[in-house]
Amino acid sequence: MDYLHQHLQQILEALQSFEVTPWKAIGFLGMAMFTSRWFVQMYYTRKYKRVVMPLAFWWLSVCGSALLLAYFIFGKNDSVGILSNTFPVVVSVYNLIVHSRDLRSRKAAKAADPVQSGS
């Protein structure tokens, strides 16, 4: 029991000396954005009653990962954080590029088809 009390005391002391720096604020914002993407995905899945990955999911991934990368590179210099946030931002940017290309090809196909374009 004394062991638990000692660790609880250390945790309370650490929380009392907690300091929010500008880089920590950037890290917290990135974490909030990156985490919120799952709530967005869940909302759209419930709305359409099927699994949906909305565009907002990918934008929140890119922005959240970029902020977390900035925090881990400049604010903390933490190689584990840098590596763990590099892959999600690459995948998210790739998905946004694929989405953009798909939109352009659909618009081009619609413009080339006189029946769909209303001409």
C-alpha positions in Angstrom: 0.0 0.0 0.0 2.9 2.3 0.8 4.2 1.7 -2.8 0.9 2.8 -4.3 0.8 5.9 -2.1 4.3 6.8 -3.1 3.6 6.6 -6.8 0.3 8.4 -6.4 2.2 11.2 -4.6 4.7 11.4 -7.5 1.9 11.7 -10.0 0.2 14.5 -8.1 3.5 16.4 -7.8 4.1 16.0 -11.6 0.6 17.3 -12.3 1.1 20.3 -10.0 4.3 21.3 -11.9 2.6 20.7 -15.3 3.5 23.6 -17.6 1.9 24.3 -21.0 4.4 25.6 -23.5 3.6 26.8 -27.0 5.0 23.5 -28.4 2.9 21.5 -26.0 -0.2 23.4 -27.1 0.6 22.6 -30.7 1.0 18.9 -29.7 -2.3 18.9 -27.8 -4.1 20.5 -30.8 -2.5 17.9 -33.1 -3.6 15.1 -30.8 -7.1 16.5 -30.6 -7.4 16.8 -34.4 -5.9 13.3 -35.0 -8.2 11.7 -32.4 -11.3 13.6 -33.6 -11.1 12.0 -37.0 -12.5 8.8 -35.5 -15.5 10.7 -34.2 -16.1 12.1 -37.6 -15.8 8.7 -39.2 -18.2 7.2 -36.6 -20.7 10.0 -37.2 -20.8 9.4 -41.0 -21.0 5.6 -40.5 -24.0 6.0 -38.2 -25.6 8.5 -40.6 -25.3 6.4 -43.7 -25.6 3.0 -41.9 -22.5 1.7 -43.6 -18.7 2.2 -43.1 -17.8 5.6 -44.5 -14.4 7.3 -44.6 -15.4 10.9 -45.2 -13.0 13.5 -46.7 -12.9 15.3 -43.4 -11.3 12.1 -41.9 -8.3 12.5 -44.2 -8.0 16.3 -43.7 -8.0 15.8 -39.9 -5.4 13.1 -40.3 -3.1 15.4 -42.4 -3.5 18.4 -40.1 -3.3 16.4 -36.9 -0.2 14.5 -38.0 1.5 17.6 -39.3 1.0 19.4 -36.0 2.2 16.3 -34.1 5.2 16.0 -36.3 6.0 19.7 -35.7 5.7 19.1 -31.9 7.9 16.0 -32.0 10.5 17.5 -34.3 10.9 21.0 -32.9 9.2 20.9 -29.4 10.4 17.6 -28.1 13.0 16.2 -30.5 11.6 12.7 -30.1 12.5 10.1 -32.8 9.7 7.7 -31.8 7.1 10.4 -32.1 8.5 11.5 -35.4 8.5 8.0 -36.9 5.0 7.2 -35.5 3.5 10.3 -37.1 5.3 10.2 -40.5 3.5 7.2 -41.9 -0.1 8.5 -41.2 0.6 11.8 -42.8 2.0 10.1 -46.0 -1.0 7.8 -46.2 -3.5 10.6 -45.6 -1.9 12.9 -48.3 -1.9 9.9 -50.7 -5.7 9.4 -50.1 -6.4 13.0 -50.6 -4.5 12.9 -53.9 -6.4 9.8 -55.1 -9.7 11.5 -54.2 -8.7 14.7 -56.1 -7.8 12.6 -59.2 -11.0 10.7 -59.0 -13.0 14.0 -58.8 -11.2 15.4 -61.8 -11.7 12.2 -63.9 -15.5 12.1 -63.0 -15.9 15.8 -64.0 -14.0 15.2 -67.3 -16.2 12.1 -68.0 -19.4 14.0 -67.2 -18.3 16.9 -69.4 -17.5 14.5 -72.3 -20.8 12.7 -72.1 -23.5 14.9 -73.7 -26.3 12.9 -72.1 -25.1 13.5 -68.5 -24.0 17.1 -69.1 -27.5 18.1 -70.3 -26.4 19.2 -73.8 
